[in-house]
Amino acid sequence: MTQNPRPVQAPLEYRVSAATMGNGGAQVTAAGAAIPVDVTWGGAPDGPGPAELLAAALAARLLRNLSRCGELIDFRYDGAEVDVVARRQDSPPRFVEFTYALRVSTDEPEHRVNLAHTNLRKFGTVFNTLAAVCEVHGTLEAFPRMEHD
């Protein structure tokens, strides 16, 4: 007896819109939230630019996948923070590397922390998309959970 193959789902769609204002400002609207962005050339930045938004997408996805680990493998943690650095080159213009440092407040044993980190790298949509075109690597550091009153 053969098992039914896993049904193929249609790709999910994510829609954003962006517009410039006459004064040089711009904003991106995503999921109902307006995010001011910098689209000026050569001037002082007045918000995050496209490169920071891409790095922010990686950071947000790492945190979201950590939350997913909480559900899927019962990974318990109090909180997390992540720093992402994106490196680009000028010629040809492209990103060459993303590095991250993820810090998680947890009492999970080291092998479970390593499992969570493996899952972040293996099942992250943004992570895998970026890793297909440039280097993506980082660390997951666990520190003890905080005592609560």
C-alpha positions in Angstrom: 0.0 0.0 0.0 1.4 3.4 -1.0 0.9 6.5 1.0 -0.7 9.5 -0.7 2.0 12.0 -1.7 1.9 15.2 0.2 -0.4 17.6 -1.7 1.4 20.5 -3.4 0.2 23.8 -2.2 0.1 26.9 -4.4 2.7 29.4 -3.5 1.6 31.9 -0.9 1.5 35.5 -1.9 2.8 38.4 0.0 1.7 41.8 -1.2 3.2 45.2 -0.4 2.8 48.6 -1.9 5.2 51.5 -1.8 5.0 55.2 -2.8 7.1 58.2 -2.7 5.9 61.5 -1.3 6.8 64.7 -3.1 9.2 65.7 -0.4 11.5 62.8 -1.0 10.0 60.6 1.7 8.6 57.2 0.9 6.7 54.5 2.7 6.0 50.8 2.2 2.7 49.4 3.3 2.7 45.8 4.3 0.0 43.9 6.3 -1.7 47.1 7.0 1.4 48.8 8.6 3.0 51.8 7.0 6.8 51.7 7.2 8.8 54.9 6.3 11.7 54.1 4.1 14.6 56.0 2.7 14.7 56.2 -1.1 16.9 59.3 -1.5 20.2 59.0 -3.4 23.2 60.5 -1.7 21.4 62.4 1.0 21.1 61.8 4.7 18.9 58.8 5.3 15.5 59.5 6.8 14.6 55.9 7.6 15.7 52.3 6.8 16.7 51.7 3.2 16.1 48.7 1.1 19.2 46.9 2.4 18.1 47.4 6.0 14.6 46.1 5.1 16.1 42.9 3.6 18.3 42.4 6.7 15.2 43.1 8.8 13.3 40.4 6.9 15.9 37.9 7.8 15.9 39.0 11.4 12.1 38.8 11.6 12.0 35.4 9.9 14.6 34.0 12.4 12.4 35.1 15.3 9.3 33.8 13.6 10.9 30.4 13.0 12.1 30.3 16.6 8.5 30.8 17.6 7.6 27.9 15.3 10.2 25.7 17.0 8.3 26.4 20.2 5.2 24.9 18.7 6.7 22.1 16.7 9.4 20.7 19.0 8.2 22.3 22.3 11.3 24.5 22.5 10.8 26.7 25.6 12.3 30.2 25.8 11.5 33.5 27.4 12.7 35.8 24.7 15.2 36.3 21.9 17.1 39.0 20.2 19.0 39.0 16.9 21.5 41.2 15.2 21.9 40.9 11.4 24.7 42.3 9.3 24.3 42.4 5.5 27.4 42.9 3.3 27.3 44.0 -0.3 29.7 44.6 -3.1 29.6 47.4 -5.7 30.6 45.5 -8.9 28.6 43.7 -9.7 26.1 45.1 -7.2 24.8 42.3 -5.0 24.8 41.1 -1.5 27.6 38.7 -0.7 26.9 37.8 2.9 24.4 37.9 5.7 25.5 37.1 9.3 23.4 36.9 12.4 23.8 36.5 16.1 20.7 35.2 17.7 20.5 35.2 21.5 17.8 33.1 23.2 16.8 33.0 26.9 16.2 29.3 27.5 17.0 26.5 29.9 16.9 23.9 27.0 19.9 21.5 26.9 22.6 22.2 24.3 21.4 19.5 21.9 17.9 21.0 21.8 19.4 24.5 21.2 21.4 23.0 18.3 18.2 21.3 17.0 16.3 24.6 17.1 19.2 26.3 15.2 19.2 23.5 12.6 15.5 24.0 12.1 15.9 27.8 11.7 18.4 27.2 8.9 16.6 24.3 7.3 13.0 25.6 7.3 13.4 29.4 6.9 11.9 30.7 3.7 13.8 34.0 3.8 16.9 32.2 5.0 16.9 29.6 2.2 16.1 32.2 -0.4 19.1 34.4 0.6 21.3 31.3 1.1 20.6 30.3 -2.5 22.4 33.5 -3.8 24.9 34.4 -1.1 26.5 33.3 2.2 24.2 33.2 5.2 25.5 32.1 8.5 25.3 32.9 12.2 25.2 31.7 15.7 22.5 30.9 18.2 23.6 31.5 21.8 21.5 30.4 24.7 21.6 32.1 28.0 19.6 31.1 31.2 16.0 32.0 31.4 15.2 34.9 33.7 13.6 34.2 37.1 10.0 35.5 37.3 8.4 36.9 40.4 
